[in-house]
Amino acid sequence: MMRAVVLVRGTLRGMGRESECEMLAMRETGADGEPPVFSLSSVITVAPDLPDGEYTVEFEGQTVRAKREGGLWLPQEHGFAKAA
């Protein structure tokens, strides 16, 4: 298994808003050709005027939860699922 921190671009939605964003995530790939698995994510670039609250980010067929609190994006360890 190979692990790498990668920059991913996605669409952040929540609190009645939508914005393109960038986040850092840990990507794990196996040697058997299965799709990569993402974990440990943190939003790093997004529209600056978003309110605190709960969001989702969709990228590369994945969906992850994101949370903004006190104007800061909190790192998320779990919550990845295949996008429907």
C-alpha positions in Angstrom: 0.0 0.0 0.0 1.2 3.5 -0.9 0.2 6.7 1.0 0.6 10.2 -0.1 -0.8 13.6 0.8 -2.5 15.1 -2.2 -4.2 18.3 -3.2 -7.7 17.7 -4.5 -10.2 20.1 -6.1 -13.9 19.7 -5.4 -17.2 21.3 -4.9 -18.2 22.4 -1.3 -21.9 22.6 -0.5 -23.8 23.6 2.7 -25.4 26.4 4.6 -27.3 27.3 1.4 -24.0 27.9 -0.4 -21.8 26.3 -3.0 -18.1 27.0 -3.8 -15.3 25.4 -5.6 -12.5 24.4 -3.1 -9.2 22.8 -2.6 -8.3 20.5 0.2 -5.5 18.3 1.3 -6.2 14.6 1.8 -4.3 11.3 2.4 -4.6 9.0 -0.6 -3.9 5.3 -0.1 -3.5 3.1 -3.2 -3.0 -0.6 -3.3 -1.1 -2.7 -5.8 -4.2 -4.6 -7.0 -5.6 -1.8 -9.2 -8.5 -0.9 -6.9 -9.5 2.8 -6.8 -7.6 4.9 -4.2 -9.1 5.5 -0.8 -9.0 9.0 0.7 -8.8 9.9 4.4 -7.7 12.7 6.7 -9.0 15.8 4.8 -8.7 19.5 5.4 -10.2 22.3 3.3 -7.4 24.9 2.5 -8.8 27.1 -0.3 -12.5 28.2 -0.6 -14.6 31.3 -0.9 -13.7 33.4 2.2 -17.2 34.6 3.1 -18.7 31.2 4.0 -20.5 31.0 7.4 -19.6 28.5 10.1 -21.4 25.2 9.8 -21.6 21.7 8.3 -20.7 21.2 4.6 -19.9 18.3 2.2 -17.2 18.3 -0.4 -17.5 16.1 -3.6 -14.4 15.2 -5.5 -13.2 12.3 -7.7 -16.4 10.3 -7.0 -16.0 10.7 -3.2 -18.0 12.8 -0.7 -16.5 14.0 2.6 -17.9 16.1 5.4 -16.3 19.4 6.3 -16.9 21.7 9.2 -16.1 25.4 9.6 -16.0 26.6 13.2 -14.8 30.0 14.4 -13.8 30.9 10.9 -11.5 27.8 10.6 -11.9 24.6 8.7 -11.5 21.6 11.0 -9.6 18.5 9.8 -11.9 15.5 9.3 -10.7 12.0 9.8 -13.7 10.0 8.7 -16.8 10.5 6.5 -15.7 9.5 3.0 -18.3 7.7 0.9 -18.8 7.1 -2.8 -20.8 9.9 -4.4 -24.2 8.8 -5.6 
